[in-house]
Amino acid sequence: MVSPSRTLPSAPATPDRPSHSPATPRWRRYRWGLVPGAIALLVGGIALYRIVGPTDAPPELTAALPVEAVTVDAVSEYTTQREYTGELVAGRSSQLGFERPGTVVTVLVDEGDRVVAGQPLARLDIRTLAAQRQQLAAQQAAAQAQLQELEVGPRQEDIATAQATVAEIEQQLALATLQRDRRADLHARGAISREELDREVFNTSALESRLAQAQSQLRELQNGTRIEQLAAQTAQVDQAAASLRQVEVDLDKSVLRAPFDGVVSARSVDEGGVVAGGQTVLSLVEAGPLEAKVGVPPAVADTLREGETVTVTVSDRPYSATITALLPELDATSRTVTVVLQVAAADLTVGQTVRLRLTATQPTEGIWLPTTALVPSERGLWSVYVLTEPETESPDEATDVYSVSRRDVEVVHTEGDRALVRGTLQPGEPTITSGAHRMVPGQLVQWAP
């Protein structure tokens, strides 16, 4: 009996050959097409090798970063320039007004007018004062006339009149005395009453008093004027004169005058306005060299002297100025010393800003560097990178390759794009000025001095 497995036919191997034989010619053609490209690459590589040439430089030197550096020198001092700001003011300025109240009748100037010292600027109504002056003048004249009369003394006519009065009273007294004596005799005999006698006695006493008064007046006229009377009348004359002078002063103060040569900067009152004493009517600024007041620190003020000539700037234009004063007190707000300068320039205006630029020399040792050479360091310091000789020599002596080292420094002063530093940096050391923030100690760099 035959097994079924033996009945299965085996797979023929010949049919596979015809399937691969057709691709063989195409592959050969592709392979032969790559040959020209390979030859071209080989030729190009040989040409490039001949152009560039071989290099034996170590990898570290090939990667050296080109940098810019400067050789620094030490200085023993430096100069600083500081600018201080102030304002132009007039040498003198006043707010003008009347000392007494009144009605303004005339304003003689306007804003911008130039005036001279003593020139009338405005007037008040003076009608009341004029009447008062006339009255006081009359009183003074009367007092003066009476004083002159006392100084000359009594007239003879007055003395004669006084003598006649005395004589008349003496006669009346003699008659009264005779009548009194008769009445006394009659009363003693009981012919008249006591009342009639008393009447005659009283009449006699009255005439005696009148006679004494008349005789005193006569003696006064005969002796002349008493010193006390002259003094009293002189005082009255002086009082009248003082009152008149006071009115004259008030009249003079009714005219507002310019205290100095200047320019009217403001007019506050017009005609017809009623003003109080001291109220501003006009504002006046002096016409002359302007003054600049600039505040500077006390240490800077100590370096300035009165009479020194400096340069100030107004609206970007330089002007020569002279220091006229250094005020002795510090400004309460800015804590600065006020420097007063006289600026002789006709084209300047009060209120303009003025700038004073001062140069000072500071005795400090250090090294000037561009600010681009500074790199922030620790504890508020800064660092710079300098070039030192590398530990390994370059096979090619023409290549300037250096090693980077760090130096810690302190910034003493800055001025524009440069800084004055001091620290471990030594004069003459080449210092990197660009790209310092990318440097690390020990890095190799290239520098062409």
C-alpha positions as CSV (number, residue, x, y, z in Angstrom):
1,M,0.0,0.0,0.0
2,V,1.4,3.4,-0.9
3,S,1.5,6.3,1.7
4,P,-0.5,9.4,0.7
5,S,2.5,11.7,1.5
6,R,4.5,10.2,-1.2
7,T,1.9,11.2,-3.7
8,L,2.5,15.0,-3.1
9,P,4.8,16.4,-5.9
10,S,7.8,18.5,-4.8
11,A,7.9,22.2,-5.9
12,P,10.1,22.7,-8.9
13,A,13.0,25.1,-8.5
14,T,13.4,26.1,-12.1
15,P,10.5,28.5,-12.4
16,D,12.3,31.1,-10.1
17,R,15.2,31.7,-12.4
18,P,13.1,33.1,-15.2
19,S,11.6,35.7,-12.7
20,H,15.1,37.3,-11.7
21,S,16.8,37.1,-15.0
22,P,15.1,40.1,-16.6
23,A,16.3,42.6,-13.7
24,T,20.0,41.8,-14.0
25,P,20.7,44.0,-17.0
26,R,19.0,47.1,-15.4
27,W,21.0,46.8,-12.2
28,R,24.2,46.6,-14.0
29,R,23.3,49.7,-16.0
30,Y,22.5,51.7,-12.7
31,R,25.8,50.7,-11.1
32,W,27.8,51.8,-14.0
33,G,26.0,55.1,-14.0
34,L,27.3,56.0,-10.4
35,V,30.9,55.7,-11.4
36,P,31.2,59.2,-13.1
37,G,29.7,60.9,-9.9
38,A,32.2,59.1,-7.6
39,I,35.0,60.1,-9.8
40,A,33.9,63.8,-9.8
41,L,33.7,63.8,-5.9
42,L,37.2,62.3,-5.7
43,V,38.6,65.0,-8.0
44,G,36.9,67.8,-6.1
45,G,38.2,66.6,-2.8
46,I,41.8,66.4,-4.1
47,A,41.5,70.0,-5.4
48,L,40.1,71.3,-2.1
49,Y,43.0,69.6,-0.2
50,R,45.5,71.3,-2.5
51,I,43.9,74.7,-1.9
52,V,43.4,74.5,1.9
53,G,46.4,72.4,2.7
54,P,46.9,70.3,5.7
55,T,46.8,71.7,9.3
56,D,48.6,70.4,12.3
57,A,47.0,73.0,14.8
58,P,45.6,71.5,17.9
59,P,41.8,71.6,18.3
60,E,42.0,74.2,21.2
61,L,43.9,76.8,19.1
62,T,41.5,76.4,16.2
63,A,38.6,77.3,18.5
64,A,40.2,80.4,19.9
65,L,37.7,83.3,20.0
66,P,38.8,86.7,18.5
67,V,38.5,89.6,20.9
68,E,39.2,93.3,21.2
69,A,41.4,94.6,24.0
70,V,43.2,97.7,25.1
71,T,46.4,98.3,27.1
72,V,45.6,100.4,30.1
73,D,47.6,103.0,32.0
74,A,47.2,104.3,35.5
75,V,46.2,107.9,36.4
76,S,46.6,109.8,39.7
77,E,43.7,112.2,39.3
78,Y,40.6,112.8,37.3
79,T,38.4,115.8,36.5
80,T,34.6,116.0,36.9
81,Q,32.1,118.2,35.4
82,R,28.9,119.0,37.2
83,E,26.0,121.1,36.0
84,Y,23.8,123.1,38.4
85,T,20.5,124.7,37.5
86,G,19.2,128.1,38.6
87,E,17.1,131.0,37.5
88,L,17.7,134.5,36.1
89,V,16.3,137.3,38.4
90,A,16.4,141.0,38.3
91,G,19.0,142.7,40.5
92,R,16.1,144.6,42.2
93,S,12.4,144.2,41.9
94,S,9.6,145.9,43.8
95,Q,5.8,145.7,44.2
96,L,5.0,149.4,44.3
97,G,2.0,150.8,46.1
98,F,0.8,153.9,48.0
99,E,1.5,154.2,51.7
100,R,-1.9,155.8,52.4
101,P,-5.4,154.8,51.2
102,G,-7.2,156.7,48.6
103,T,-8.7,156.9,45.1
104,V,-6.4,156.5,42.1
105,V,-6.9,159.4,39.7
106,T,-4.0,158.9,37.3
107,V,-1.8,156.0,36.2
108,L,1.0,157.4,34.1
109,V,2.7,154.2,32.8
110,D,1.8,150.9,31.4
111,E,3.3,147.4,31.3
112,G,6.7,147.3,29.4
113,D,7.4,151.1,29.9
114,R,10.9,152.0,30.9
115,V,11.1,154.5,33.8
116,V,13.9,156.4,35.6
117,A,14.3,156.8,39.3
118,G,12.0,159.5,40.7
119,Q,9.6,159.5,37.8
120,P,5.9,159.8,38.8
121,L,4.0,156.7,38.0
122,A,0.5,157.2,39.6
123,R,-1.4,159.8,41.7
124,L,-4.2,159.7,44.3
125,D,-7.0,162.2,44.9
126,I,-5.6,165.0,47.1
127,R,-8.6,167.4,47.4
128,T,-9.2,166.7,51.1
129,L,-5.5,167.0,51.9
130,A,-5.3,170.3,50.0
131,A,-8.1,171.8,52.1
132,Q,-6.5,170.5,55.3
133,R,-3.2,172.1,54.3
134,Q,-4.9,175.5,53.8
135,Q,-6.6,175.4,57.2
136,L,-3.4,174.4,59.0
137,A,-1.4,177.1,57.2
138,A,-3.9,179.7,58.5
139,Q,-3.5,178.4,62.0
140,Q,0.2,178.5,61.8
141,A,0.1,182.1,60.6
142,A,-2.1,183.2,63.5
143,A,0.1,181.5,66.1
144,Q,3.2,183.1,64.5
145,A,1.7,186.6,64.6
146,Q,0.8,186.2,68.3
147,L,4.3,185.0,69.0
148,Q,5.8,188.1,67.3
149,E,3.5,190.3,69.3
150,L,4.7,188.8,72.5
151,E,8.3,189.0,71.5
152,V,8.0,192.8,70.7
153,G,6.2,193.5,74.0
154,P,3.2,195.7,74.9
155,R,2.6,199.0,73.2
156,Q,2.6,202.4,74.9
157,E,-1.1,202.7,74.2
158,D,-1.8,199.6,76.3
159,I,0.3,200.9,79.1
160,A,-1.5,204.3,79.1
161,T,-4.9,202.6,79.2
162,A,-3.8,200.5,82.1
163,Q,-2.6,203.6,84.0
164,A,-5.9,205.4,83.4
165,T,-7.7,202.4,84.7
166,V,-5.6,202.4,87.9
167,A,-6.2,206.1,88.4
168,E,-10.0,205.8,87.9
169,I,-10.2,202.9,90.4
170,E,-8.1,204.9,92.9
171,Q,-10.6,207.8,92.7
172,Q,-13.5,205.5,93.2
173,L,-11.8,203.9,96.2
174,A,-11.1,207.3,97.8
175,L,-14.8,208.2,97.5
176,A,-15.9,204.9,98.8
177,T,-13.5,205.2,101.8
178,L,-14.9,208.6,102.6
179,Q,-18.5,207.4,102.5
180,R,-17.7,204.4,104.6
181,D,-16.2,206.6,107.3
182,R,-19.2,208.9,107.3
183,R,-21.6,205.9,107.6
184,A,-19.5,204.5,110.5
185,D,-19.9,207.9,112.4
186,L,-23.6,208.0,111.7
187,H,-24.0,204.4,112.9
188,A,-22.1,205.1,116.0
189,R,-24.7,207.9,116.8
190,G,-27.5,205.6,115.9
191,A,-28.6,207.6,112.9
192,I,-28.3,204.6,110.4
193,S,-28.7,200.9,110.6
194,R,-25.9,198.4,110.6
195,E,-27.0,197.2,107.1
196,E,-26.2,200.5,105.5
197,L,-22.8,200.5,107.1
198,D,-22.0,197.0,105.9
199,R,-23.0,198.0,102.3
200,E,-20.4,200.8,102.3
201,V,-17.7,198.5,103.8
202,F,-18.3,195.9,101.1
203,N,-18.1,198.5,98.3
204,T,-14.8,199.7,99.6
205,S,-13.3,196.2,99.7
206,A,-14.4,195.5,96.1
207,L,-12.8,198.6,94.9
208,E,-9.6,197.7,96.7
209,S,-9.5,194.4,94.9
210,R,-10.1,196.0,91.5
211,L,-7.3,198.4,92.2
212,A,-4.9,195.6,93.0
213,Q,-5.7,193.8,89.8
214,A,-5.4,196.9,87.7
215,Q,-2.0,197.8,89.3
216,S,-0.8,194.2,88.6
217,Q,-1.7,194.4,84.9
218,L,0.0,197.8,84.7
219,R,3.2,196.4,86.2
220,E,3.1,193.5,83.7
221,L,2.8,195.8,80.8
222,Q,5.5,197.9,82.1
223,N,7.8,194.9,82.7
224,G,7.2,193.3,79.3
225,T,6.2,189.7,78.2
226,R,7.1,186.9,80.6
227,I,9.4,184.1,79.4
228,E,6.7,181.5,80.1
229,Q,4.3,183.1,77.8
230,L,6.9,183.2,75.0
231,A,7.6,179.5,75.5
232,A,4.0,178.6,75.4
233,Q,3.3,180.5,72.3
234,T,6.4,179.1,70.6
235,A,5.1,175.6,71.3
236,Q,1.8,176.4,69.6
237,V,3.7,177.7,66.6
238,D,5.7,174.5,66.4
239,Q,2.7,172.3,66.7
240,A,1.0,174.1,63.9
241,A,4.1,173.7,61.7
242,A,4.3,170.0,62.5
243,S,0.7,169.4,61.5
244,L,1.3,171.3,58.3
245,R,4.4,169.2,57.5
246,Q,2.4,166.0,58.1
247,V,-0.1,167.1,55.5
248,E,2.7,167.9,53.1
249,V,4.1,164.4,53.6
250,D,0.7,162.9,52.9
251,L,0.5,165.0,49.8
252,D,3.9,163.8,48.6
253,K,2.9,160.2,49.3
254,S,-0.1,160.7,47.1
255,V,2.3,160.5,44.1
256,L,3.8,157.0,43.4
257,R,7.4,157.4,42.1
258,A,9.9,154.9,40.7
259,P,12.6,154.0,43.3
260,F,15.1,153.0,40.6
261,D,15.6,152.8,36.8
262,G,13.6,149.8,35.5
263,V,10.8,148.4,33.5
264,V,7.1,148.1,34.5
265,S,6.4,144.4,34.6
266,A,2.8,144.5,35.8
267,R,0.0,147.0,36.3
268,S,-2.6,146.0,38.9
269,V,-4.9,149.1,39.3
270,D,-6.5,151.5,36.8
271,E,-7.9,155.0,37.3
272,G,-10.8,155.2,39.7
273,G,-9.8,152.3,41.8
274,V,-9.8,152.7,45.5
275,V,-6.7,151.2,47.1
276,A,-5.6,150.5,50.6
277,G,-2.3,151.4,52.1
278,G,0.4,149.1,50.8
279,Q,-1.7,147.5,48.1
280,T,0.3,146.7,44.9
281,V,-0.4,149.1,42.0
282,L,2.6,148.5,39.8
283,S,5.5,145.9,39.6
284,L,8.9,147.2,38.7
285,V,12.1,145.3,37.8
286,E,15.5,146.9,37.5
287,A,16.8,147.6,34.0
288,G,20.4,146.5,34.2
289,P,22.5,143.4,34.4
290,L,20.5,140.3,35.5
291,E,21.5,138.0,38.3
292,A,21.5,134.3,38.3
293,K,20.9,132.4,41.5
294,V,22.2,128.8,41.5
295,G,22.3,126.3,44.3
296,V,25.5,124.2,44.7
297,P,26.6,121.7,47.4
298,P,28.6,123.2,50.2
299,A,31.7,121.4,49.2
300,V,31.5,122.9,45.7
301,A,30.8,126.4,47.1
302,D,34.0,126.2,49.1
303,T,36.0,126.1,45.9
304,L,34.3,129.3,44.5
305,R,35.4,132.9,45.2
306,E,33.6,136.2,44.9
307,G,34.8,138.1,41.8
308,E,35.6,134.8,40.0
309,T,34.5,134.7,36.3
310,V,32.6,131.6,35.2
311,T,30.6,130.5,32.2
312,V,26.9,129.9,32.3
313,T,24.5,128.5,29.7
314,V,21.1,130.0,28.9
315,S,19.1,128.3,26.1
316,D,22.2,126.4,25.0
317,R,24.1,129.7,24.6
318,P,27.2,130.4,26.7
319,Y,27.5,133.7,28.7
320,S,30.2,135.1,30.9
321,A,29.2,135.7,34.5
322,T,30.8,137.0,37.6
323,I,30.3,135.6,41.1
324,T,29.1,138.5,43.3
325,A,28.0,136.7,46.4
326,L,27.9,133.3,48.2
327,L,25.0,133.4,50.6
328,P,26.0,132.3,54.1
329,E,22.9,130.2,54.8
330,L,21.9,126.8,53.4
331,D,18.6,126.6,51.5
332,A,16.2,125.0,53.8
333,T,14.7,122.7,51.1
334,S,17.7,121.7,48.9
335,R,20.4,122.1,51.6
336,T,22.6,123.9,49.0
337,V,24.5,127.2,49.0
338,T,23.1,129.9,46.8
339,V,25.6,131.4,44.4
340,V,24.7,134.8,43.1
341,L,26.2,135.6,39.6
342,Q,25.9,138.8,37.6
343,V,25.2,138.1,33.9
344,A,25.8,141.1,31.6
345,A,23.6,140.3,28.6
346,A,20.9,142.5,27.1
347,D,19.1,139.6,25.3
348,L,18.2,137.7,28.5
349,T,14.9,137.7,30.3
350,V,14.0,137.4,33.9
351,G,12.8,133.9,34.7
352,Q,14.9,132.0,32.2
353,T,16.7,128.9,33.3
354,V,20.5,129.2,33.7
355,R,23.0,126.3,34.0
356,L,26.3,126.6,35.7
357,R,28.9,124.0,34.7
358,L,31.9,123.6,37.0
359,T,35.0,121.4,36.6
360,A,36.8,119.9,39.6
361,T,40.0,117.8,39.9
362,Q,39.8,114.8,42.2
363,P,43.2,113.3,43.4
364,T,42.3,109.6,43.0
365,E,44.5,106.8,41.6
366,G,42.9,104.4,39.1
367,I,42.6,103.1,35.6
368,W,40.2,104.3,32.9
369,L,38.3,101.5,31.0
370,P,35.4,101.4,28.6
371,T,32.2,100.5,30.4
372,T,31.9,97.5,28.0
373,A,34.9,95.9,29.8
374,L,33.0,95.6,33.1
375,V,31.3,92.5,34.2
376,P,29.2,92.3,37.4
377,S,31.0,90.3,40.2
378,E,30.3,89.5,43.8
379,R,29.7,91.8,46.8
380,G,29.0,94.8,44.7
381,L,32.3,94.6,42.9
382,W,33.0,94.4,39.2
383,S,35.3,92.2,37.2
384,V,37.4,92.7,34.0
385,Y,39.1,90.1,31.9
386,V,42.8,90.5,30.9
387,L,45.0,88.6,28.4
388,T,47.8,86.5,29.7
389,E,50.2,84.1,27.9
390,P,48.7,80.6,27.5
391,E,50.2,77.6,29.3
392,T,50.8,75.7,26.0
393,E,52.8,77.3,23.2
394,S,51.4,77.6,19.8
395,P,53.2,75.7,17.1
396,D,52.6,78.6,14.8
397,E,54.5,81.6,16.2
398,A,52.5,84.0,14.0
399,T,49.2,83.2,15.8
400,D,48.5,85.6,18.8
401,V,46.6,83.4,21.2
402,Y,46.2,84.3,24.9
403,S,44.6,82.9,28.0
404,V,41.8,84.9,29.8
405,S,42.2,85.9,33.5
406,R,39.8,87.7,35.7
407,R,40.6,90.8,37.8
408,D,38.2,92.2,40.5
409,V,37.9,96.0,40.5
410,E,35.9,98.8,42.1
411,V,34.3,101.5,40.1
412,V,35.4,104.9,41.4
413,H,33.8,107.2,38.9
414,T,31.9,107.0,35.6
415,E,32.0,109.5,32.8
416,G,30.0,108.8,29.7
417,D,31.0,105.4,28.2
418,R,34.1,105.0,30.4
419,A,34.7,104.2,34.1
420,L,37.6,104.8,36.5
421,V,38.4,101.6,38.4
422,R,40.9,100.4,40.9
423,G,41.7,97.0,42.3
424,T,43.7,94.0,41.2
425,L,44.0,95.3,37.6
426,Q,47.6,96.3,36.9
427,P,48.7,99.0,34.5
428,G,49.8,97.7,31.1
429,E,47.6,94.6,31.2
430,P,45.7,94.1,28.0
431,T,42.0,94.2,29.0
432,I,39.1,92.8,26.9
433,T,36.7,95.6,25.9
434,S,34.0,93.7,23.9
435,G,32.2,90.5,24.6
436,A,33.5,90.3,28.2
437,H,30.3,88.8,29.4
438,R,31.1,85.7,27.3
439,M,34.5,85.1,28.8
440,V,35.5,82.6,31.4
441,P,38.9,82.3,33.1
442,G,41.3,80.1,31.2
443,Q,39.6,80.6,27.9
444,L,41.9,80.9,24.8
445,V,41.3,83.9,22.6
446,Q,42.9,85.6,19.7
447,W,44.0,89.3,19.8
448,A,45.6,91.4,17.2
449,P,47.3,94.3,19.1
